[in-house]
């Protein structure tokens, strides 16, 4: 596990898909913060989420950690908001056809 973590610390680009899909325990939230904090000025991030900043607070159950994480992720970023119907849901085939 440590080997993979050390490889991630050397990355130039990280893609984090569906962040905050599930609530994190305090220990996990602190680990995520430490990871992002270490890399936020050394690497580029592509992050997807369907949660608002207010929902991050609920998912992490800690306003301070949520604010610190968002501060680092959103620092010098370009936010792209997508809206509309889900492509996957619109184009999926039902198992009942």
Helices and strands as residue ranges (DSSP letters): H 2-8, E 13-16, H 26-39, E 44-47, H 53-60, H 63-74, H 87-91
